[in-house]
Amino acid sequence: MLEGLLIGLQTALSMQNLLMVIGGCLIGTFIGMLPGLGPMSIIAIMIPVAISMGDPSAALILLAGVYYGAIFGGSTSSILLNAPGVAGTVASSFDGYPMAKQGKAGKALTIAAVASFAGGTIGALLLMVFAPALSSVALLFHSAEYFALMVVGLSAIAAFAGTGQVAKAMLMTTLGLIMATVGEGALFNLPRFTMGIMDLQSGFGFITLAMAMFALPEALFLVLSPKTTQQGDGEAIKDLRITGTEARAIAPVIGRQSVQGFFIGVLPGAGATIASFLGYAVERNIAPKHEQEEFGKGSIKGLAAPETANNAACTGSFVPLLTLGIPGSGTTAILLGALIALNVTPGPRLMIDQPEVFWAVIMSMFIGNLVLLVLNLPLIPYIAKVLSVPRTYLIPFILFFTLMGAYIGQNNATELLLLVGFGVCATALRFADYPLAPLLIGFILGGMLEDNFSRSMQLFDGPSFIWERPITLGLLVLAVLLVVLPSYRARRARLRMRGVADGD
Amino acid sequence: MALDRWIALVLLSICLAYGYTAWFTMDSGLAPFMKRNPIWPSTFPKVLSVLGVIASCIILFGLEKSAEKTAEIDYRRLGDYHLGQALLLLALMVVYALCLRPVGFLLSTTGFLFLGGAILGERKWYILMPVAVCAALVVWYLVQQVLGIYMRPLPGFWGA
């Protein structure tokens, strides 16, 4: 492990990669602050840049930096404008915005930065401990277990989608899987579902799809409803200092939420949003009575809790990606797509085959968090000026970068038409409250899922691997339970509300 | 019928068409030796089509009750929003996609950024124009020179 650490440190501290971290964090903060642009859109826009660099460590370091920066930038706009750019920072606006209204915006931003730093750093430490352990277990897995594990991941995403949303999330996942079967698969050398169209021979472009699912609908929403784009009043942010008493008050909160957030982040489908809301709720419940009343009116604990938890969860979501090659969230799914394009296969072999990639990413997490604290915090008053860019300039540029991202990747103008078409469909899906992340995760996992499924079918000459391998069976039963249980519990709760007696 | 159920109906028909291909037409071209394989190219799509049909039926028939909540934008009042601007921008994106090759990157990008701003209501042409031109030049330089991806800068008949 020590050897790995040193390799990672050596890679991460090279001049080029340091610039990548710093650049990534700055770009992420800059764009993440714009309301309506989440980390997924930003990473999707940055992917062509990362891929054309050719060096997988540098690319992943850049994208990870963008990811942290975006989360940090998102909390800045929640605090200053009450307009979270990212779902994971909605909980930060509960107490951050009241603090800003009381004229303590500088203090709120510092607390957010310190909490993010601590959450990210402790999360990265936990990642260093857990990822190697998990990948040594994962090396024992066969294709049958991989198949089952991916099914569990996909159903967990559906299960965590929320009440009344399970079927929608399931449908979106299936649609993603269906889209992944279009084109020529590696296993059969046979074009499938191309309808004779040559452009579909190689399947749908993943960057195009990612842009169409996230960046374009968000931009269209900004156009449709200008109310969501509030303008910053350009007021100076001062007094970034926090006192010793305040630091002592938030320290235990940060400690608890780093660990809790990390483990929530590891779960597929949970991620930063759930971690931040849960962190907020837990801290409010265990706070002393007089402090509980402060929550929602500008409590520093109420700000520190979600900020720590969402950053720790972001780090936690790297665990399944790096050790199993299974992304648990939309963002890590996009990262996985970028890695595959760079000829790196994340999974248990990553640590052995390409230790420099694995450890460099972990090391760059520490550096990235440090950059956010040391470099971005003092610059925040200046970066926040971006909030006063008028939307007449902002929106054409967002659309232009979306188009460029899809074009650079494929160098094909047809891809742009596909982008617009899918973007319109995705916007309609968002109107009807369909979750879009499961579609992209299904699309990215689809190829791997089918490969592993086919391999086990061939090894066992039929579907008997399902009941012959106990781990596979156990995982598949878990997957079914994950999907069925929430709807069953919701039904029981509804029956009880109506006063109908339970069966048991 | 609510929008989400209309969409479920559309997706159901997609799944049915997909399933029809997978179950009935796809295997006809399969080589005889492939038929001895436990797995066919159509096996996985068959499973998917069944899953998709089940999920879309659950939504279509409203079997899963969900709490009524207002989305960010209420599609029932779409007319109240800036729908015209959004549609114009989408049309502009399509035009941009069609123009990029024949007209060249610099001209089409400048036009896109300029018209995009104009559609959204910007009337200070003396700021909008230089911003659009500079942005097009900078991005072209970055993509062509730094990333090394070729993009034709000017229309073909100008010899570029």
Interface residues (C-beta under 8 A of the other chain):
Chain A: P48 V49 S52 T163 G164 Q165 V166 A167 K168 M170 L171 T174 L175 L177 I178 T181 G185 L187 F188 L190 R192 F193 L220 F221 V223 L224 S225 P226 T228 P390 R391 T392 Y393 I395 P396 F397 L399 F400 L403 M404 Y407 I408 N411 A413 L416 L417 L419 V420 G423 V424 A428 L429 R430 F431 A432 D433 Y434 L449 E450 F453 S454 M457 Q458 F460 D461 G462 S487 A490 R494
Chain B: A2 L3 D4 W6 I7 A8 L11 I14 C15 Y18 T21 M26 N37 P38 I39 P41 T43 F44 P45 L48 S49 L51 G52 A55 S56 I58 I59 L63 E64 K65 S66 A67 K69 A71 E72 I73 Y75 L78 Y81 H82 L83 Q85 A86 L89 L90 M93 V94 Y96 A97 L98 L100 R101 T109 F112 L113 G116 G117 L120 G121 E122 L128 V131 A135 V139 V143 L147 G148 I149 Y150
